[in-house]
Each structure stands twice: as C-alpha cells, then as structure tokens.
C-alpha cells in the first residue's frame, strides 16, 4: 500500500466492485466490471489521446476476459491502475461499486 500512497503517475484509475464467490451469482461480475471500465474509458477520452486511453484500458480488458479469474473471486474487487502500474486486489468483504479517474487513487 505504501507504493500506491506514494505513486506519482497520472491519471490514476480506481475500480471497486462487489463480486461473488460462487456460480451462478458470479456470472454477472465480469459484465459489471466491463461497464465500470467503459465508464472510466469515457472519462479518460475527454482529456487524453486515444492511444494513451487504450494503453490504460488494455490491462482491465485482459482481466475482463480471464474466465479463470472470475471463477475464483471473493466478496469484492479493487483494481488500481496508472501509467506503469496495475494492481488487482481480491477482497474478503463487499465494496460499493465505483469507477474513478483522478489525480490520485481512491483508497
């Protein structure tokens, strides 16, 4: 966490999502994730070039397509990303759904 607190890159993308441990409840999790990523992408496109936006969004798209990942989630998910940084945290408690693009991480 110290790495995230002291990180200086911008923009900082913070995605929080409640997830489900079991099938069939977890089937909607990647869909909800894609919607949150799309919201961040829309926000990014207002202030950044398309190639920069694509570079920031690609790691999120890889997570969205990783079926094995979605079959092993816990109760919540936090994904924090910025140029040169991408961290995924599986959480043992639910979180409020949130997608934020800002100058620092939403923690």
N, C-alpha and C positions, 0 to 999 in steps of 0.2 A: 504494500500500500504506500510505502514511502516513495517508491518510484512514481506512482501516479500523482501523489501530492506535489512532488517537485517537478513534474513534467512541464516543459515549456512550449511544446509544439501546439499549433493551432491549424485548423479548428479541432475541437475535442467533441467526440460523439459519445453519448451515453445512452444506452438502451437497457431498460429494465422491463422484465416481463414475468408474470406468473406462469409456471409450467406445471405439467402433470407427470407423475411417475409411471402411470400405467395406461395401457391401451383399454378402451378406445378414447379415453379423455385426452390423451396426448396427441391425437391425430390433428387437432386444430392448432397446436402450438407452432409448427413451422409456418402455417398460414398467417397467424397473428404476427409472428416475427417478420415475415415479408412485408406486411402492412406497415409495421413500425419502421423498417428500413426504408420503405418508399417515402414515408413522411420525412425522414432525415434527408433523403436524397433530394426531395423537392425543396427543402430549406437550403441545402448546400448549393443547388443550382442557381439560387438567387444572388449568390455572392462569389461563386467560384467557377473556373473554367470547367468544361465538360470532362477533359482528361483528368483533372485533379479530383473531380467528383467520382469518376469511375474508379480511380485508384483507391479512394477511401471506401467505396461501397463493395468492391470485389471480395474482401475477406468476409463481410457479412453474407454475401451471396453464397460463398463456399459453405458457411455454417448452415444456411437455409437448406442447402441441397444434401447435407450429410445425414442420411436416414439413421445411421447408427447413433449419431449424437442425440437425435430426438427420441430415440428409444431408451436412453439412459440419463434423462434429466431428473432433477429433483423437484423441489417446490417452487423455485424461482431461478431467474437467469439475469445476470448483469454482463453486459458487453461494453467495454470501454475501448475507444479507438481514436487514433490521431495519426498524422503522418509519422511513420516509423514505429508505431506501437499498436498492438491489437491484443487485448486480454479478454478471456471468457471466464466467468465465474459461475459455477453451479451453486445455487443457494439452497439451504435446508429450510427456508421459510419463504412464503409467498411475498411478492413485492407488488406495488402498484405499477401498472403498465405506464411506461414513459419513454419517450424518444426525444433527446435534446441535442441540439448543435449549439455550442457556446465556446467561449474562450478558455474555459476550464471544465473539468469533469464534474458531473452532478454526482456527488457521493453522499 
